Every structure is written in C-alpha cells, then in structure tokens.
Amino acid sequence: MTLAPNAQPFHFDGVPDERDGQRVGVLLSHGFTGSPASMTPWGKHLAAQGFAVDVPRLPGHGTTVQEMNKTGWSDWYAEIERSFEKLHANCDQVVLGGLSMGGGLVLKLAAERGNDVAGVMLVNAAVASNNKQLLAVPVLKRIIASLPGIGNDIKKPGQDEYGYDRTPLKALASMMAGWKEVRRELPNVTQPILLFRSAEDHVVDPSSARIIASKVSSREVTERILENSYHVATLDNDAPAIFEESVEFIRRVTGP
C-alpha cells in the first residue's frame, strides 16, 4: 500500500545524556485519521536534544480511508505497544506523548506499563465526546462507509497534517469503544502528566481533559492552555512552546 506524502514513520536512536549517561526514549503517537506528519516536527525537535524518538504510523493511516476502515483500536494499540517495546529495550527510561486519539492510546499504555513509563505528555487528548451525533455511529456504520473528515483543524496558515478528508465510520466506532477502555483504566495512571489543551478546538471538546485530570491517580497533572492554536497544536502557532516545555518535562521526570 502506497503511503501518502509525509506519512512515513520517524525514528531516531538517540544518544546518552551528558548528565548521567542515560538514554531516554520518547514515543509520540498521532491521532485518528492523521499521520506521523503531525508529530514528526516535535519528534525532530526532541531528537535534536539527543532523545531517542519513535513516531509510528498507526495501521490504516497514511494510506486510504478504505484501508483504515479495516482496522480498529486493537490494531492501533498493538502498534503503540510494538513501538514502546523497541524503545524500552534500548533506553533507560521512556516518556510517552500523544495527540488526540494518540493521547488515549498512550494513557492506556501508561496505565498498563506502570513504572516502565516515566511520564506522559498529552496534546488535546481524546477519551470522550459531548457530540450527540456520535450516538448514531453504531447504526450509520452499517449503512455508509464514511462521512466528511475532521482533519487539518489548524489555525496557522499553510499547515497540513496529511490526514484523511473522510472519516471512516467502522474505525470511528472502534475508537469510541476504545475510549471506554481508557476511561476504565485512568485510575491506574500514576505518572507525571503534562497536558496541553487548545482554548479553541473544533475536534475534541474540553470534557476529555476534565475526565483525564479527575480520574488519573497521578500526583502531578500540569495543564497548559494553548491560546493561539486549534486541534492539531503540534503543527500550529503554539508548537514551539509545546516542544520547549516538553524538553523540560522529559528531563525533569527522567532526571536523577
């Protein structure tokens, strides 16, 4: 299957930290119908700091909507697990990061891997929705394959996350079922969390951030409001702030 432009995964091996000789890995997951393109600039910034970085392509993404409709939550989570295992095998500590659905995926991983995960970074993470139209998805998926897409919610002109212009409904229903899994497991999340949330987001409503902050068992949950970005904030006006603050967070949670 031919990949869309800029949908290639990104990987960097990293170098040992000059402070303590540790090799620190960072796993970054893109979101629903998106592609690695939305996370690669962040990944490259972290790689430039010496961190090992893996930005996987979730199955069914970066190809066609029809291909994505053949995949689901278990496929996407399995890819995140594979990526994590590679980093975990080659690094002393690993930090997770996720955009939108990717945030839900890494929260589930953090809940299940405990002390193997040093910290979690979330950008407009999705674990729920107040959109009543989604209630019709379980029925609609049997009638039509897709609906108009939700991609490229970016305030900054000229940016492209290289996602789909259609939303595959079978895959959407699977993601919604996956959200239920994540919400059940949130009390098992104990790691420090850095949570970025756009003040204006046309894809994920504030209910997800409220649920995450109230349900996790983490003693440290730091929320940052992004005033000049929409949903895909990793490609938007506030991206430099996300990148810089994430470096500080990673160094702190993996430090001596």
VEXDREN-2710 file (C-alpha; in Angstrom, 1 decimal):
% VEXDREN-2710
k/r/px/py/pz
1/MET/0.0/0.0/0.0
2/THR/1.4/3.4/-1.1
3/LEU/1.9/5.9/1.8
4/ALA/0.7/9.5/1.5
5/PRO/3.3/12.2/1.4
6/ASN/5.0/12.8/4.7
7/ALA/3.2/9.9/6.3
8/GLN/6.4/7.9/6.9
9/PRO/7.2/7.0/10.5
10/PHE/10.1/8.8/12.1
11/HIS/12.8/7.2/14.2
12/PHE/16.0/8.4/15.9
13/ASP/18.3/6.2/18.1
14/GLY/19.3/9.0/20.5
15/VAL/22.5/9.5/22.5
16/PRO/23.3/9.0/26.2
17/ASP/22.5/12.1/28.3
18/GLU/25.7/14.0/29.3
19/ARG/24.3/14.5/32.8
20/ASP/24.0/10.8/33.8
21/GLY/24.7/8.6/30.8
22/GLN/21.1/7.6/30.5
23/ARG/19.5/7.1/27.1
24/VAL/16.0/8.5/27.2
25/GLY/13.3/7.4/24.7
26/VAL/10.2/9.3/23.7
27/LEU/7.2/7.6/21.9
28/LEU/4.9/10.0/20.1
29/SER/1.5/8.9/18.7
30/HIS/-0.5/10.8/16.1
31/GLY/-4.3/10.9/16.1
32/PHE/-7.4/9.4/14.4
33/THR/-7.3/9.7/10.6
34/GLY/-4.0/11.7/10.9
35/SER/-0.4/10.6/10.1
36/PRO/3.1/10.8/11.5
37/ALA/3.4/14.2/9.8
38/SER/1.5/15.8/12.7
39/MET/4.2/14.6/15.2
40/THR/7.4/14.4/13.2
41/PRO/8.4/18.1/13.8
42/TRP/8.0/17.5/17.5
43/GLY/10.0/14.3/17.2
44/LYS/12.8/16.0/15.3
45/HIS/13.0/18.7/17.9
46/LEU/13.4/16.1/20.7
47/ALA/15.9/14.1/18.6
48/ALA/18.0/17.3/18.3
49/GLN/18.2/17.3/22.1
50/GLY/19.6/13.8/22.0
51/PHE/16.5/11.8/22.9
52/ALA/15.7/8.5/21.2
53/VAL/12.4/9.1/19.4
54/ASP/9.8/6.9/17.7
55/VAL/6.8/8.2/15.8
56/PRO/5.0/5.2/14.4
57/ARG/2.4/5.1/11.7
58/LEU/-0.8/3.6/13.1
59/PRO/-2.3/0.9/10.9
60/GLY/-4.7/2.1/8.3
61/HIS/-3.4/5.7/8.5
62/GLY/-1.5/7.5/5.7
63/THR/-2.9/5.2/3.0
64/THR/-6.7/5.2/2.2
65/VAL/-9.9/5.6/4.1
66/GLN/-11.0/2.2/2.9
67/GLU/-7.8/0.6/4.3
68/MET/-8.4/2.4/7.7
69/ASN/-12.0/1.1/7.9
70/LYS/-10.4/-2.4/8.0
71/THR/-8.5/-1.5/11.2
72/GLY/-9.5/-0.6/14.7
73/TRP/-8.5/0.2/18.3
74/SER/-6.7/-3.1/18.9
75/ASP/-4.6/-2.7/15.8
76/TRP/-3.6/0.9/16.7
77/TYR/-2.8/0.0/20.3
78/ALA/-0.7/-3.0/19.2
79/GLU/1.4/-0.7/17.0
80/ILE/2.0/1.6/20.0
81/GLU/3.0/-1.4/22.1
82/ARG/5.5/-2.5/19.5
83/SER/7.0/0.9/19.3
84/PHE/7.2/1.1/23.1
85/GLU/8.9/-2.3/23.4
86/LYS/11.6/-1.2/20.9
87/LEU/12.3/2.0/22.9
88/HIS/12.1/0.2/26.2
89/ALA/14.7/-2.4/25.1
90/ASN/17.2/0.2/24.1
91/CYS/16.6/3.1/26.6
92/ASP/17.0/3.5/30.3
93/GLN/13.7/5.4/30.6
94/VAL/10.8/6.2/28.2
95/VAL/8.3/9.1/28.1
96/LEU/5.0/8.9/26.1
97/GLY/3.3/11.6/24.1
98/GLY/0.1/11.6/22.1
99/LEU/-2.1/13.9/20.1
100/SER/-5.9/13.5/20.2
101/MET/-6.7/9.7/19.9
102/GLY/-2.9/9.2/20.3
103/GLY/-3.3/10.7/23.8
104/GLY/-5.9/8.0/24.7
105/LEU/-3.6/5.3/23.3
106/VAL/-0.6/6.4/25.4
107/LEU/-2.7/6.8/28.5
108/LYS/-3.8/3.2/28.2
109/LEU/-0.1/2.2/27.8
110/ALA/0.9/4.2/30.8
111/ALA/-1.9/2.5/32.8
112/GLU/-0.7/-0.9/31.8
113/ARG/3.1/-0.5/32.0
114/GLY/3.4/1.4/35.3
115/ASN/7.0/2.1/36.3
116/ASP/8.2/1.4/32.8
117/VAL/6.8/4.8/31.8
118/ALA/8.5/7.9/33.3
119/GLY/5.9/10.5/32.2
120/VAL/3.0/11.3/29.8
121/MET/2.6/14.3/27.5
122/LEU/-0.8/15.0/26.0
123/VAL/-1.9/17.4/23.3
124/ASN/-5.7/17.8/23.0
125/ALA/-6.1/14.2/24.1
126/ALA/-9.4/12.4/23.3
127/VAL/-11.1/10.0/25.6
128/ALA/-14.7/11.1/25.3
129/SER/-17.0/13.5/23.4
130/ASN/-20.1/15.5/24.1
131/ASN/-21.1/15.4/20.4
132/LYS/-24.5/13.8/20.4
133/GLN/-24.2/13.0/16.7
134/LEU/-21.7/10.3/17.6
135/LEU/-24.5/8.3/19.2
136/ALA/-25.7/7.4/15.7
137/VAL/-22.3/6.0/14.6
138/PRO/-23.1/2.3/15.6
139/VAL/-26.1/2.4/13.2
140/LEU/-24.6/4.6/10.5
141/LYS/-21.5/2.4/10.1
142/ARG/-23.8/-0.4/8.7
143/ILE/-25.3/2.0/6.1
144/ILE/-22.4/4.2/4.9
145/ALA/-18.7/3.8/5.0
146/SER/-17.6/7.3/5.8
147/LEU/-18.5/10.9/6.4
148/PRO/-16.8/14.2/5.8
149/GLY/-13.5/14.4/7.7
150/ILE/-12.3/16.4/10.7
151/GLY/-8.6/16.9/9.7
152/ASN/-6.4/19.9/9.5
153/ASP/-8.0/21.9/12.3
154/ILE/-5.1/24.2/12.4
155/LYS/-5.1/28.0/12.9
156/LYS/-1.7/28.6/11.3
157/PRO/-1.9/29.1/7.5
158/GLY/-0.2/26.7/5.2
159/GLN/0.0/23.7/7.6
160/ASP/-1.1/20.1/6.6
161/GLU/-1.2/17.1/8.9
162/TYR/-1.7/14.8/5.8
163/GLY/-4.8/13.2/7.2
164/TYR/-7.9/11.9/5.5
165/ASP/-10.7/14.1/4.2
166/ARG/-13.2/11.5/5.1
167/THR/-14.0/9.8/8.5
168/PRO/-14.3/6.0/8.3
169/LEU/-17.2/5.0/10.4
170/LYS/-16.3/1.5/11.4
171/ALA/-12.9/2.8/12.6
172/LEU/-14.7/5.7/14.4
173/ALA/-16.9/3.2/16.2
174/SER/-13.9/1.2/17.2
175/MET/-12.2/4.3/18.6
176/MET/-15.2/5.2/20.7
177/ALA/-15.2/1.7/22.1
178/GLY/-11.5/2.1/22.9
179/TRP/-12.3/5.3/24.8
180/LYS/-14.3/3.3/27.2
181/GLU/-11.3/1.1/27.9
182/VAL/-9.1/4.1/28.5
183/ARG/-11.6/5.7/30.9
184/ARG/-11.8/2.5/32.9
185/GLU/-8.0/2.3/33.2
186/LEU/-7.3/6.0/34.0
187/PRO/-7.1/5.4/37.8
188/ASN/-4.1/3.1/37.0
189/VAL/-2.2/6.1/35.5
190/THR/0.3/7.3/38.2
191/GLN/3.0/9.0/36.1
192/PRO/3.5/12.8/35.9
193/ILE/1.3/14.3/33.2
194/LEU/1.9/17.4/31.1
195/LEU/-1.5/18.2/29.5
196/PHE/-1.7/20.8/26.6
197/ARG/-5.2/21.9/25.7
198/SER/-6.2/24.4/23.0
199/ALA/-8.6/27.1/24.1
200/GLU/-10.4/26.7/20.8
201/ASP/-10.6/23.1/19.5
202/HIS/-13.1/22.2/16.8
203/VAL/-12.5/18.4/17.2
204/VAL/-12.1/17.5/20.8
205/ASP/-14.2/19.2/23.4
206/PRO/-13.0/20.1/27.0
207/SER/-14.7/17.1/28.5
208/SER/-11.7/14.8/27.7
209/ALA/-9.3/17.0/29.6
210/ARG/-11.6/17.2/32.6
211/ILE/-12.1/13.4/32.7
212/ILE/-8.3/12.8/32.5
213/ALA/-7.4/15.3/35.2
214/SER/-10.1/14.0/37.5
215/LYS/-9.7/10.2/37.0
216/VAL/-5.9/9.6/36.9
217/SER/-4.0/8.8/40.1
218/SER/-1.0/10.9/39.1
219/ARG/0.1/13.3/41.9
220/GLU/1.3/15.7/39.2
221/VAL/-1.0/16.9/36.4
222/THR/0.1/20.1/34.8
223/GLU/-2.4/21.7/32.3
224/ARG/-1.2/24.3/29.8
225/ILE/-3.8/26.2/27.8
226/LEU/-2.8/27.0/24.2
227/GLU/-4.3/30.3/23.2
228/ASN/-3.2/30.5/19.6
229/SER/-3.8/27.0/18.2
230/TYR/-6.7/24.7/17.2
231/HIS/-6.8/21.0/17.5
232/VAL/-3.5/19.9/15.7
233/ALA/-1.5/22.1/18.0
234/THR/1.7/20.3/17.2
235/LEU/1.7/22.0/13.8
236/ASP/0.1/25.3/14.9
237/ASN/1.3/28.6/16.4
238/ASP/1.9/27.2/19.8
239/ALA/4.1/24.3/18.6
240/PRO/7.4/25.9/19.7
241/ALA/6.0/26.3/23.3
242/ILE/4.9/22.6/23.3
243/PHE/8.3/21.5/22.0
244/GLU/10.3/23.5/24.5
245/GLU/8.2/22.7/27.6
246/SER/8.2/19.0/26.6
247/VAL/12.0/19.0/26.7
248/GLU/12.0/20.5/30.2
249/PHE/9.3/18.0/31.3
250/ILE/11.2/14.9/29.9
251/ARG/14.5/16.0/31.5
252/ARG/12.8/16.5/34.9
253/VAL/10.8/13.3/35.0
254/THR/13.8/11.2/33.9
255/GLY/16.4/13.0/36.0
256/PRO/18.3/11.6/38.9
END
